[in-house]
Amino acid sequence: MKPALPLPADYADWLASLKSRIQGGQQSAARILPLPIGQQSADQLPTAPISQALSDQLPWFHIATLLTKPHDLEGGKPL
C-alpha cells in the first residue's frame, strides 16, 4: 500500500537520529533515577555476612534422606 503522502528523502536518517536521541535520554534518565534509590538501599543493608541457606550447605544425599524418611512430627525423630 502506498503512503497517502510521500515521505521526505531524508526521513530514514531523521528517524534514526530521533531513535538515537530517545535511547540516549532513556539511558541518562535510568542512570539518574536509580542512583538515590540504590544508595539508600545499600545504606540500609545489614552488615552481617551473607551466607547460604542451611539446605544449601548439606550434601544432596542428606537432603534426599531427610525428604524421604518419615519423621515423627512431635519428636522430630525418624520412625
C-alpha positions in Angstrom: 0.0 0.0 0.0 1.3 3.4 -1.0 1.5 6.1 1.7 -1.0 8.9 1.4 1.8 11.5 1.4 5.3 10.9 0.1 7.9 10.7 2.8 10.8 13.2 2.6 14.1 11.9 1.2 15.9 12.2 4.5 13.1 10.6 6.6 15.1 7.4 7.3 18.1 9.5 8.6 15.8 11.7 10.7 14.1 8.7 12.2 17.4 7.0 13.1 18.6 10.3 14.7 15.4 10.6 16.7 15.6 7.0 17.9 19.2 7.5 19.0 18.3 10.7 20.9 15.4 8.9 22.6 17.5 6.0 23.6 20.3 8.3 24.9 17.7 10.2 27.0 16.3 6.9 28.4 19.7 5.8 29.4 20.5 9.1 31.1 17.3 9.0 33.0 17.9 5.4 34.0 21.3 6.3 35.4 19.9 9.4 37.3 16.8 7.8 38.8 18.3 4.6 40.4 21.3 6.3 42.0 19.5 7.7 45.0 17.4 4.5 45.4 20.4 2.3 45.1 22.4 4.3 47.6 19.5 4.3 50.0 19.2 0.5 49.7 22.9 0.0 50.1 22.9 2.1 53.3 20.1 0.0 54.8 21.6 -3.4 54.2 22.7 -5.3 57.2 26.4 -5.6 57.8 26.3 -9.3 58.6 28.0 -11.5 56.0 25.7 -13.2 53.5 25.6 -17.0 54.0 23.9 -19.9 52.3 20.7 -21.4 53.5 21.1 -24.4 55.7 19.8 -26.7 53.0 22.4 -25.4 50.6 25.2 -26.4 53.0 24.1 -30.0 53.2 25.2 -32.7 50.7 22.5 -33.7 48.3 22.3 -37.2 49.7 21.5 -35.9 53.2 18.7 -33.7 51.8 17.3 -36.7 49.9 17.4 -38.8 53.1 15.6 -36.1 55.1 12.9 -35.8 52.5 12.3 -39.5 52.0 12.4 -40.7 55.6 9.1 -40.4 57.5 9.5 -38.5 60.8 7.6 -38.3 64.0 6.1 -34.8 63.8 6.1 -34.2 67.6 9.5 -35.6 68.5 11.3 -35.0 65.2 12.9 -38.4 65.3 12.8 -40.9 62.3 10.1 -43.6 62.7 
